[in-house]
Amino acid sequence: MEENINNGVEEQESENHEPTSVPVLNTSIPSGEQTVWADVASLLDSACNDLQDGELIHGDNFNLFAAMSALEIMDPKMDSGIVCRYYSVDEAIEDGAAPIPLSLNKTVDVHCMIDIMDHMLSCEATWHKGHSLAQTIFSCIYLLRPDRTSSHALLHSYCTVIRSTCNAVISAVSDSRTHEEEDLFTITSGLPLKRDGDEKCLSMLNVIEETISRQLHACKAPSHKKRSIEDIEPLQTNLDLEEGYCKAVLCRLRFRKHFYHVLVCLRRPQGRGLELARKHIASCLVELDSILKTEEFLRANNRNGMWEDGMESEDSTTASGCQPIGFDSTLNSRLSAPTPPRAIKVFCWKKAVEYFQKLLHDLDIVCSHPIDPLHEGALRFVVEFQKLQPDLVARSHLQLLLVQDGKLFGRDPIFTMICKAAAVPELAKNNDIQKNESFVHLCQLAITLLKILCTNAAWQRRQLGKVLQDWRIIHMQLEIALRKEFEESSSTSLDENLCMKIYKNILNWVEEQTYWIAFRFLILGFELELYAPSEYCMVYWYIYVILIKLGEKMHLRMITNSETAKRKGKKKRESMKDVAREPAIPPAVLLLQCQIYLAEGLTLMISALRNEHGVFQCRGPFNSEQERFIQHFELLQKACIPDHVSYYTFRDYTAHSQLDTLIMCNYFKEAQRIAKELRGSFVNDKNKLTELRHIEQVAEHNVFRLLDTSTDDKEDIEMSLVIRHALFC
């Protein structure tokens, strides 16, 4: 920041010091010999403190456009400043930054190799979390010059399996197309990711593993047996440390081997490799535990006997606490144009291990999913899986498992899946009706929905909002096709009743899916914290309206499914007995009814508190309540979901709400009662039982708060309700 000595004002005076012109403000403030640089940090802090929410600084030489066009500084992904030690890989090698061997002392060489393995693990976790490959894994100089490592068998095999692992991960993320969330993830920046012979990485790793296993066995052998194995060269020269170093290297090599196996098995078609993948995942977790146990040994035998550069243990990227050799995170800044130029902070070693433990647990859940050709089951599994907040790699593999070659699990055509879900007669599955353009489009939408649900919460919500209109349009197209088919039914092989049944069932299923997508769209707003407390009332009201429609369509589908199942193998008399025994409303619909009671109760309670106590009001000079309503529900309104619903409908519904404790308590008590009765219907479904317990807790809490609204403290009322308002989060 510069400050002109003349304060930006040019005063021209004649020799008799009489002003000859009016002072003019310099808008550009050019830098020159008379320019003095000054620290204006305190001035900027004061200016920030004086600004209120929504205010912007505007001046003759500073406005919003200039601010948006300014260069970003200090952000690793945006800063255009370049600070690097070396200008080329060759320069770094000549300076001794990546020596081979790592050290002439074999003990130090092995210790340095373990540090490289650990730092590489930290770099890999950092890459998985969204940073570029060039700044993380390929900050390793040994990976940038693969030919140099051939003389060091351990380093060469490890670098080879690292490259193969990166290729497998990039392939999975690219094929699933979830990399659009993280633009940097799949950018290779011209790095040497593939090399002839990398496909033999496991063979190379197995040879090294076998050699070190023999060395470990030799050092642990009793003294009377050592003569027979004296010809085995030890891993390093200090025999007292041989066992510890052999174990440390082995567990790291085995983790790499099993992790690569996991990635390969997950890509086998139709889920054929899932069982084997789970075995390798279990082995990976065992090896990670072994890796953690080596920390004490490696720190005790730190190659320098002290922490480097004052590095604390919680910030260290290696188990030993030493700075690894052969890495420079800024080296690729000048070599690869798309690479963000400023160095990043790599995950610490322990955090990297924790990341891989969670990733493996998430992948294990993916592998445990039954190969069930039911659309509803697939949707429910993805939603439950997303509650674990899985990262990009796990979500990519889930999507690749669900959708293969345009089929569910690579086996069941999407049209067959839709027919099962919509209770369409078997005859339709073999009919030319599936070649209808509308049905082809519907199958594409069903596939797209599964893919969208595998993305992160923010991306998922955006895409669900956009796809809502497509589902609404396909419903209209199917209605038109139904009328056309009805007119032409006499000239087709299908009879009129069957044709009508197919279209009506699928139309109902499409509407149910549309309302389910709308419901998911609204719920994700809570997860992403998009709603202010003053907006809870309108959000819960919209959820209430959507749930009513969703419940109607779901109930109609389940009744149709039930009737179809009864016709298949039972006599009419037996069927009538079953009807008498079965509940009138299916458990899944009753669960929706619980949520409807909660949503309606919360809507009325919050609106009454607004009307009588003045809490949860939309305050501020910028957006009115109607504008906020449009901002949150614009995509739903454009798709007419549901029909005849607008801000004025919401306003009329809530304008006259009064705080009637008895009536409002009944909503929550009814939800609580149904939730308790439903426990027996979901005995084998842990996720549903958890959801039911949550409904009971929310209902009980709100009953208690309603009975305690006698206080006159508005702030106390508002805060107590905000704490446990969440319905589905």
Disulfide bonds with the S-S distance in Angstrom:
none
